[in-house]
């Protein structure tokens, strides 16, 4: 096999980059259709083993019904937690704003005395606008949950039919390769979602307990908020610290208790993200931290909050596909840890 000339390799890679840009632009423009379908595909990959396991003990229709019931319960609980936590945070920030502004003024004076200049007043409109923008993005995603559930309901029974169609359309070696890739992607998605769910529950419980131990009000809200934000890797861990610390400034005044609250939340986030999560996940999902940040940035730009939620499994799926071809294996190596 002769080597491809350098000029042709450069042309092929340039065409690949142009095609990738066009695909990403199409995904962004078609958000209303492409995002729910991608989210539903990931959900089907996570639910299919449950349905198959239940089918070993009961008729297929009963296993399908129980699987759908589990999906409805999970999505309903997720939507309720989102509305409760974000609504409570916005309400508290609005009602306690004078106290927050007063505490911020004291912090600005203290920081200025120690050589760290801060604005003397908190920009209320900018902070409220930021919170509202984040909330609107989350609420916009929540409105798609019904459509996602519908696609999952219709798509889950198609999995065995799709395998039969693939068996009929593709020859032996290619069929085996495609099935192996599909199984690998499905396994990575299930592993990622299971690990993230476990660490999210741990983060939420630990955050609520720390809030209760320090006497911080709204402990359940801070637990729910950190449980939800843990589904957004890296960035969510940082953002989850800010609201309870700001509220600690309002509730306690001074800086000793807010500093204690901050230190506790920081230790929890660092320990769970850098010790517990890698132990549970292992080396199977071997994306580099830089690749995760870049993936979240790109998918957040394409699909907003929903893109941030599924950025890691989508990128892991991309790595698995790229490993199957010689010409794209360098992309998998670049993204892997």
DRENBA-537539 format. One record per residue (C-alpha): residue number from 1; x, y, z. Coordinates in steps of 0.5 Angstrom, whole numbers, always signed. Layout:
<mimis>
mimi i->NUM | east->X | north->Y | up->Z
...
</mimis>
This chain:
<mimis>
mimi i->1 | east->+0 | north->+0 | up->+0
mimi i->2 | east->+3 | north->+7 | up->-2
mimi i->3 | east->+3 | north->+13 | up->+2
mimi i->4 | east->-1 | north->+18 | up->+1
mimi i->5 | east->+2 | north->+25 | up->-1
mimi i->6 | east->+3 | north->+30 | up->+4
mimi i->7 | east->-1 | north->+35 | up->-1
mimi i->8 | east->-7 | north->+30 | up->-1
mimi i->9 | east->-7 | north->+29 | up->+7
mimi i->10 | east->-7 | north->+36 | up->+8
mimi i->11 | east->-13 | north->+37 | up->+3
mimi i->12 | east->-16 | north->+31 | up->+7
mimi i->13 | east->-15 | north->+34 | up->+14
mimi i->14 | east->-18 | north->+41 | up->+11
mimi i->15 | east->-24 | north->+38 | up->+8
mimi i->16 | east->-25 | north->+34 | up->+15
mimi i->17 | east->-25 | north->+40 | up->+19
mimi i->18 | east->-29 | north->+44 | up->+14
mimi i->19 | east->-34 | north->+38 | up->+14
mimi i->20 | east->-34 | north->+38 | up->+22
mimi i->21 | east->-35 | north->+45 | up->+22
mimi i->22 | east->-41 | north->+44 | up->+18
mimi i->23 | east->-44 | north->+39 | up->+22
mimi i->24 | east->-43 | north->+43 | up->+28
mimi i->25 | east->-47 | north->+49 | up->+25
mimi i->26 | east->-53 | north->+44 | up->+23
mimi i->27 | east->-53 | north->+41 | up->+30
mimi i->28 | east->-54 | north->+48 | up->+33
mimi i->29 | east->-59 | north->+51 | up->+28
mimi i->30 | east->-63 | north->+44 | up->+29
mimi i->31 | east->-63 | north->+45 | up->+36
mimi i->32 | east->-70 | north->+43 | up->+37
mimi i->33 | east->-70 | north->+37 | up->+33
mimi i->34 | east->-62 | north->+34 | up->+34
mimi i->35 | east->-62 | north->+35 | up->+42
mimi i->36 | east->-68 | north->+31 | up->+44
mimi i->37 | east->-66 | north->+26 | up->+39
mimi i->38 | east->-59 | north->+25 | up->+42
mimi i->39 | east->-61 | north->+26 | up->+49
mimi i->40 | east->-66 | north->+20 | up->+48
mimi i->41 | east->-61 | north->+16 | up->+44
mimi i->42 | east->-56 | north->+16 | up->+51
mimi i->43 | east->-62 | north->+15 | up->+55
mimi i->44 | east->-64 | north->+9 | up->+51
mimi i->45 | east->-57 | north->+6 | up->+51
mimi i->46 | east->-58 | north->+7 | up->+59
mimi i->47 | east->-65 | north->+4 | up->+60
mimi i->48 | east->-64 | north->-2 | up->+55
mimi i->49 | east->-60 | north->-7 | up->+60
mimi i->50 | east->-66 | north->-5 | up->+65
mimi i->51 | east->-71 | north->-7 | up->+60
mimi i->52 | east->-67 | north->-13 | up->+58
mimi i->53 | east->-66 | north->-16 | up->+65
mimi i->54 | east->-73 | north->-15 | up->+67
mimi i->55 | east->-75 | north->-19 | up->+61
mimi i->56 | east->-72 | north->-25 | up->+64
mimi i->57 | east->-77 | north->-25 | up->+69
mimi i->58 | east->-83 | north->-23 | up->+66
mimi i->59 | east->-87 | north->-22 | up->+59
mimi i->60 | east->-84 | north->-17 | up->+55
mimi i->61 | east->-89 | north->-12 | up->+55
mimi i->62 | east->-89 | north->-12 | up->+63
mimi i->63 | east->-81 | north->-10 | up->+62
mimi i->64 | east->-83 | north->-5 | up->+57
mimi i->65 | east->-88 | north->-2 | up->+62
mimi i->66 | east->-84 | north->-2 | up->+68
mimi i->67 | east->-78 | north->+1 | up->+64
mimi i->68 | east->-82 | north->+7 | up->+62
mimi i->69 | east->-85 | north->+8 | up->+69
mimi i->70 | east->-78 | north->+8 | up->+72
mimi i->71 | east->-76 | north->+13 | up->+66
mimi i->72 | east->-82 | north->+18 | up->+68
mimi i->73 | east->-80 | north->+17 | up->+75
mimi i->74 | east->-73 | north->+19 | up->+74
mimi i->75 | east->-75 | north->+25 | up->+69
mimi i->76 | east->-80 | north->+28 | up->+74
mimi i->77 | east->-76 | north->+28 | up->+80
mimi i->78 | east->-70 | north->+31 | up->+76
mimi i->79 | east->-75 | north->+37 | up->+73
mimi i->80 | east->-78 | north->+38 | up->+80
mimi i->81 | east->-71 | north->+38 | up->+83
mimi i->82 | east->-69 | north->+43 | up->+78
mimi i->83 | east->-75 | north->+48 | up->+79
mimi i->84 | east->-75 | north->+47 | up->+87
mimi i->85 | east->-67 | north->+49 | up->+87
mimi i->86 | east->-67 | north->+54 | up->+82
mimi i->87 | east->-73 | north->+57 | up->+84
mimi i->88 | east->-71 | north->+58 | up->+92
mimi i->89 | east->-64 | north->+61 | up->+90
mimi i->90 | east->-67 | north->+66 | up->+86
mimi i->91 | east->-73 | north->+68 | up->+91
mimi i->92 | east->-67 | north->+68 | up->+97
mimi i->93 | east->-63 | north->+72 | up->+93
mimi i->94 | east->-68 | north->+77 | up->+91
mimi i->95 | east->-71 | north->+77 | up->+98
mimi i->96 | east->-64 | north->+78 | up->+102
mimi i->97 | east->-61 | north->+83 | up->+97
mimi i->98 | east->-60 | north->+89 | up->+102
mimi i->99 | east->-56 | north->+84 | up->+107
mimi i->100 | east->-52 | north->+81 | up->+101
mimi i->101 | east->-50 | north->+88 | up->+99
mimi i->102 | east->-48 | north->+90 | up->+106
mimi i->103 | east->-44 | north->+84 | up->+107
mimi i->104 | east->-41 | north->+85 | up->+100
mimi i->105 | east->-39 | north->+92 | up->+102
mimi i->106 | east->-36 | north->+89 | up->+108
mimi i->107 | east->-32 | north->+84 | up->+104
mimi i->108 | east->-30 | north->+90 | up->+99
mimi i->109 | east->-27 | north->+94 | up->+105
mimi i->110 | east->-23 | north->+88 | up->+108
mimi i->111 | east->-20 | north->+86 | up->+101
mimi i->112 | east->-18 | north->+93 | up->+100
mimi i->113 | east->-15 | north->+94 | up->+106
mimi i->114 | east->-11 | north->+87 | up->+105
mimi i->115 | east->-9 | north->+90 | up->+98
mimi i->116 | east->-14 | north->+87 | up->+94
mimi i->117 | east->-19 | north->+92 | up->+90
mimi i->118 | east->-26 | north->+90 | up->+90
mimi i->119 | east->-32 | north->+94 | up->+87
mimi i->120 | east->-35 | north->+97 | up->+93
mimi i->121 | east->-42 | north->+95 | up->+91
mimi i->122 | east->-45 | north->+89 | up->+88
mimi i->123 | east->-48 | north->+90 | up->+81
mimi i->124 | east->-55 | north->+87 | up->+83
mimi i->125 | east->-58 | north->+88 | up->+75
mimi i->126 | east->-52 | north->+84 | up->+73
mimi i->127 | east->-52 | north->+78 | up->+78
mimi i->128 | east->-60 | north->+77 | up->+77
mimi i->129 | east->-59 | north->+77 | up->+70
mimi i->130 | east->-54 | north->+72 | up->+70
mimi i->131 | east->-58 | north->+68 | up->+75
mimi i->132 | east->-64 | north->+69 | up->+70
mimi i->133 | east->-60 | north->+67 | up->+64
mimi i->134 | east->-58 | north->+60 | up->+67
mimi i->135 | east->-65 | north->+59 | up->+70
mimi i->136 | east->-68 | north->+60 | up->+63
mimi i->137 | east->-63 | north->+56 | up->+60
mimi i->138 | east->-65 | north->+50 | up->+65
mimi i->139 | east->-72 | north->+51 | up->+64
mimi i->140 | east->-72 | north->+51 | up->+56
mimi i->141 | east->-68 | north->+44 | up->+57
mimi i->142 | east->-74 | north->+42 | up->+62
mimi i->143 | east->-79 | north->+44 | up->+57
mimi i->144 | east->-76 | north->+38 | up->+52
mimi i->145 | east->-76 | north->+33 | up->+57
mimi i->146 | east->-83 | north->+31 | up->+55
mimi i->147 | east->-81 | north->+30 | up->+48
mimi i->148 | east->-75 | north->+26 | up->+50
mimi i->149 | east->-79 | north->+21 | up->+54
mimi i->150 | east->-84 | north->+20 | up->+47
mimi i->151 | east->-78 | north->+19 | up->+43
mimi i->152 | east->-75 | north->+14 | up->+48
mimi i->153 | east->-82 | north->+11 | up->+49
mimi i->154 | east->-82 | north->+10 | up->+41
mimi i->155 | east->-74 | north->+8 | up->+40
mimi i->156 | east->-73 | north->+3 | up->+46
mimi i->157 | east->-78 | north->-3 | up->+42
mimi i->158 | east->-74 | north->-1 | up->+36
mimi i->159 | east->-67 | north->-4 | up->+39
mimi i->160 | east->-68 | north->-11 | up->+37
mimi i->161 | east->-71 | north->-9 | up->+31
mimi i->162 | east->-65 | north->-5 | up->+29
mimi i->163 | east->-60 | north->-11 | up->+31
mimi i->164 | east->-64 | north->-15 | up->+26
mimi i->165 | east->-64 | north->-10 | up->+20
mimi i->166 | east->-57 | north->-9 | up->+21
mimi i->167 | east->-56 | north->-17 | up->+21
mimi i->168 | east->-59 | north->-17 | up->+14
mimi i->169 | east->-56 | north->-11 | up->+11
mimi i->170 | east->-49 | north->-12 | up->+13
mimi i->171 | east->-44 | north->-17 | up->+12
mimi i->172 | east->-41 | north->-21 | up->+18
mimi i->173 | east->-34 | north->-18 | up->+19
mimi i->174 | east->-37 | north->-11 | up->+18
mimi i->175 | east->-43 | north->-13 | up->+22
mimi i->176 | east->-39 | north->-15 | up->+28
mimi i->177 | east->-35 | north->-9 | up->+28
mimi i->178 | east->-41 | north->-4 | up->+28
mimi i->179 | east->-44 | north->-8 | up->+34
mimi i->180 | east->-38 | north->-8 | up->+38
mimi i->181 | east->-37 | north->-1 | up->+37
mimi i->182 | east->-45 | north->+0 | up->+39
mimi i->183 | east->-44 | north->-4 | up->+45
mimi i->184 | east->-37 | north->+0 | up->+47
mimi i->185 | east->-41 | north->+6 | up->+46
mimi i->186 | east->-47 | north->+4 | up->+50
mimi i->187 | east->-43 | north->+1 | up->+56
mimi i->188 | east->-39 | north->+7 | up->+56
mimi i->189 | east->-45 | north->+11 | up->+57
mimi i->190 | east->-48 | north->+7 | up->+62
mimi i->191 | east->-42 | north->+7 | up->+66
mimi i->192 | east->-41 | north->+15 | up->+66
mimi i->193 | east->-48 | north->+16 | up->+68
mimi i->194 | east->-48 | north->+11 | up->+73
mimi i->195 | east->-42 | north->+14 | up->+76
mimi i->196 | east->-44 | north->+21 | up->+75
mimi i->197 | east->-51 | north->+19 | up->+79
mimi i->198 | east->-47 | north->+16 | up->+85
mimi i->199 | east->-42 | north->+22 | up->+86
mimi i->200 | east->-48 | north->+27 | up->+85
mimi i->201 | east->-52 | north->+23 | up->+90
mimi i->202 | east->-46 | north->+23 | up->+95
mimi i->203 | east->-45 | north->+31 | up->+93
mimi i->204 | east->-52 | north->+33 | up->+95
mimi i->205 | east->-52 | north->+29 | up->+101
mimi i->206 | east->-45 | north->+31 | up->+103
mimi i->207 | east->-47 | north->+38 | up->+102
mimi i->208 | east->-54 | north->+38 | up->+105
mimi i->209 | east->-50 | north->+35 | up->+112
mimi i->210 | east->-45 | north->+40 | up->+112
mimi i->211 | east->-50 | north->+46 | up->+111
mimi i->212 | east->-54 | north->+43 | up->+117
mimi i->213 | east->-47 | north->+42 | up->+121
mimi i->214 | east->-45 | north->+49 | up->+120
mimi i->215 | east->-52 | north->+52 | up->+122
mimi i->216 | east->-53 | north->+54 | up->+114
mimi i->217 | east->-60 | north->+55 | up->+113
mimi i->218 | east->-64 | north->+52 | up->+107
mimi i->219 | east->-59 | north->+46 | up->+107
mimi i->220 | east->-64 | north->+41 | up->+103
mimi i->221 | east->-64 | north->+47 | up->+97
mimi i->222 | east->-56 | north->+47 | up->+97
mimi i->223 | east->-56 | north->+39 | up->+97
mimi i->224 | east->-61 | north->+39 | up->+91
mimi i->225 | east->-57 | north->+44 | up->+88
mimi i->226 | east->-50 | north->+41 | up->+88
mimi i->227 | east->-53 | north->+34 | up->+86
mimi i->228 | east->-56 | north->+37 | up->+80
mimi i->229 | east->-49 | north->+41 | up->+78
mimi i->230 | east->-45 | north->+35 | up->+79
mimi i->231 | east->-48 | north->+33 | up->+73
mimi i->232 | east->-44 | north->+38 | up->+69
mimi i->233 | east->-37 | north->+36 | up->+70
mimi i->234 | east->-32 | north->+41 | up->+73
mimi i->235 | east->-36 | north->+47 | up->+72
mimi i->236 | east->-42 | north->+45 | up->+76
mimi i->237 | east->-37 | north->+43 | up->+82
mimi i->238 | east->-34 | north->+50 | up->+82
mimi i->239 | east->-41 | north->+54 | up->+81
mimi i->240 | east->-44 | north->+49 | up->+86
mimi i->241 | east->-40 | north->+53 | up->+92
mimi i->242 | east->-42 | north->+60 | up->+90
mimi i->243 | east->-49 | north->+60 | up->+92
mimi i->244 | east->-49 | north->+57 | up->+99
mimi i->245 | east->-43 | north->+62 | up->+101
mimi i->246 | east->-46 | north->+68 | up->+99
mimi i->247 | east->-52 | north->+66 | up->+103
mimi i->248 | east->-47 | north->+65 | up->+109
mimi i->249 | east->-45 | north->+72 | up->+108
mimi i->250 | east->-52 | north->+74 | up->+109
mimi i->251 | east->-54 | north->+69 | up->+114
mimi i->252 | east->-48 | north->+70 | up->+119
mimi i->253 | east->-45 | north->+76 | up->+117
mimi i->254 | east->-37 | north->+77 | up->+118
mimi i->255 | east->-33 | north->+72 | up->+115
mimi i->256 | east->-31 | north->+67 | up->+119
mimi i->257 | east->-37 | north->+62 | up->+118
mimi i->258 | east->-37 | north->+64 | up->+111
mimi i->259 | east->-30 | north->+62 | up->+110
mimi i->260 | east->-32 | north->+55 | up->+114
mimi i->261 | east->-37 | north->+54 | up->+109
mimi i->262 | east->-33 | north->+55 | up->+103
mimi i->263 | east->-27 | north->+51 | up->+106
mimi i->264 | east->-32 | north->+45 | up->+107
mimi i->265 | east->-36 | north->+45 | up->+100
mimi i->266 | east->-29 | north->+46 | up->+97
mimi i->267 | east->-26 | north->+40 | up->+101
mimi i->268 | east->-32 | north->+36 | up->+99
mimi i->269 | east->-32 | north->+38 | up->+92
mimi i->270 | east->-25 | north->+37 | up->+91
mimi i->271 | east->-25 | north->+30 | up->+94
mimi i->272 | east->-31 | north->+27 | up->+91
mimi i->273 | east->-29 | north->+30 | up->+84
mimi i->274 | east->-21 | north->+28 | up->+84
mimi i->275 | east->-21 | north->+22 | up->+89
mimi i->276 | east->-28 | north->+18 | up->+89
mimi i->277 | east->-30 | north->+19 | up->+82
mimi i->278 | east->-24 | north->+17 | up->+79
mimi i->279 | east->-24 | north->+10 | up->+83
mimi i->280 | east->-31 | north->+9 | up->+81
mimi i->281 | east->-30 | north->+10 | up->+74
mimi i->282 | east->-23 | north->+7 | up->+73
mimi i->283 | east->-19 | north->+8 | up->+67
mimi i->284 | east->-25 | north->+6 | up->+62
mimi i->285 | east->-27 | north->+13 | up->+61
mimi i->286 | east->-20 | north->+16 | up->+59
mimi i->287 | east->-22 | north->+23 | up->+57
mimi i->288 | east->-16 | north->+28 | up->+59
mimi i->289 | east->-19 | north->+34 | up->+63
mimi i->290 | east->-17 | north->+39 | up->+58
mimi i->291 | east->-21 | north->+35 | up->+53
mimi i->292 | east->-27 | north->+35 | up->+58
mimi i->293 | east->-27 | north->+42 | up->+58
mimi i->294 | east->-26 | north->+43 | up->+51
mimi i->295 | east->-32 | north->+38 | up->+50
mimi i->296 | east->-36 | north->+42 | up->+55
mimi i->297 | east->-35 | north->+49 | up->+52
mimi i->298 | east->-37 | north->+46 | up->+45
mimi i->299 | east->-43 | north->+42 | up->+46
mimi i->300 | east->-45 | north->+48 | up->+51
mimi i->301 | east->-45 | north->+53 | up->+45
mimi i->302 | east->-48 | north->+48 | up->+41
mimi i->303 | east->-54 | north->+46 | up->+45
mimi i->304 | east->-54 | north->+50 | up->+52
mimi i->305 | east->-55 | north->+47 | up->+58
mimi i->306 | east->-57 | north->+40 | up->+55
mimi i->307 | east->-50 | north->+40 | up->+51
mimi i->308 | east->-46 | north->+41 | up->+58
mimi i->309 | east->-50 | north->+35 | up->+61
mimi i->310 | east->-48 | north->+30 | up->+55
mimi i->311 | east->-42 | north->+33 | up->+53
mimi i->312 | east->-38 | north->+27 | up->+56
mimi i->313 | east->-41 | north->+21 | up->+54
mimi i->314 | east->-42 | north->+24 | up->+47
mimi i->315 | east->-34 | north->+26 | up->+47
mimi i->316 | east->-33 | north->+19 | up->+49
mimi i->317 | east->-37 | north->+16 | up->+44
mimi i->318 | east->-33 | north->+20 | up->+39
mimi i->319 | east->-27 | north->+17 | up->+41
mimi i->320 | east->-29 | north->+10 | up->+41
mimi i->321 | east->-31 | north->+11 | up->+33
mimi i->322 | east->-25 | north->+15 | up->+32
mimi i->323 | east->-21 | north->+9 | up->+34
mimi i->324 | east->-24 | north->+4 | up->+29
mimi i->325 | east->-21 | north->+8 | up->+23
mimi i->326 | east->-13 | north->+9 | up->+22
mimi i->327 | east->-14 | north->+16 | up->+19
mimi i->328 | east->-18 | north->+18 | up->+25
mimi i->329 | east->-14 | north->+15 | up->+31
mimi i->330 | east->-10 | north->+21 | up->+32
mimi i->331 | east->-16 | north->+24 | up->+34
mimi i->332 | east->-18 | north->+19 | up->+39
mimi i->333 | east->-11 | north->+19 | up->+42
mimi i->334 | east->-11 | north->+27 | up->+42
mimi i->335 | east->-17 | north->+27 | up->+47
mimi i->336 | east->-15 | north->+21 | up->+51
mimi i->337 | east->-12 | north->+21 | up->+58
</mimis>
